[in-house]
Amino acid sequence: MPMVISVNKNETSPANECRYPNTIVVRPRSDFRLLGSGISVSSSKTYTAIDAVNQPDWKTRGLVFILDAEGDTTNVGFLIDKHDYVVVDDEEVVQ
């Protein structure tokens, strides 16, 4: 189940490029929305994500923070586990 946890985001460039050195691109398997926050992700889009290294068992559970979720205007990342996303390659990236 997705959750929202605070992460320290680096500044983004004018082209909204993330400055994290080890990012991946993911596509959620379903649409998710954090009620009451306006933060959501869509299964029809791809998103920049980073490993959720500050979470217990992050590697085993495949936890990542989606950094560019819709409505996320704070230093909050959308936490999602390996059952809820697929990693995509450059040809599949959808903005």
C-alpha positions, -999 to 999 in steps of 0.1 A, spaced: 0 0 0 14 34 -9 23 59 18 37 94 18 69 100 38 90 131 39 123 130 19 149 156 13 145 166 -23 173 184 -41 164 214 -62 151 207 -96 165 222 -128 143 245 -150 135 215 -171 122 196 -139 151 172 -141 159 155 -108 194 160 -95 196 127 -76 224 106 -91 207 72 -88 172 77 -100 150 52 -118 118 56 -138 88 37 -127 52 32 -139 26 25 -112 5 -6 -118 -26 13 -106 -38 48 -100 -31 59 -64 -43 90 -45 -34 102 -10 -68 114 3 -69 149 16 -36 159 1 -41 163 -36 -11 140 -42 -17 113 -68 1 90 -93 -14 76 -125 -8 42 -141 -7 59 -175 24 80 -167 60 73 -157 77 90 -127 112 96 -114 119 75 -82 147 68 -58 153 39 -34 137 45 0 169 38 19 155 54 51 128 27 54 131 -6 71 137 -35 47 136 -11 18 157 -34 -5 137 -66 3 104 -48 -1 115 -29 -32 105 5 -16 109 36 -37 99 72 -34 82 87 -64 96 123 -65 73 140 -91 38 129 -81 10 152 -92 1 177 -65 33 172 -45 46 207 -40 65 200 -7 94 179 3 72 148 4 77 117 -17 51 91 -25 63 57 -11 54 27 -31 65 -10 -30 77 -34 -56 42 -49 -61 28 -15 -71 52 -4 -98 73 -16 -127 107 -1 -137 106 12 -173 134 19 -198 141 51 -217 118 42 -246 88 38 -224 91 71 -205 58 91 -206 56 126 -193 
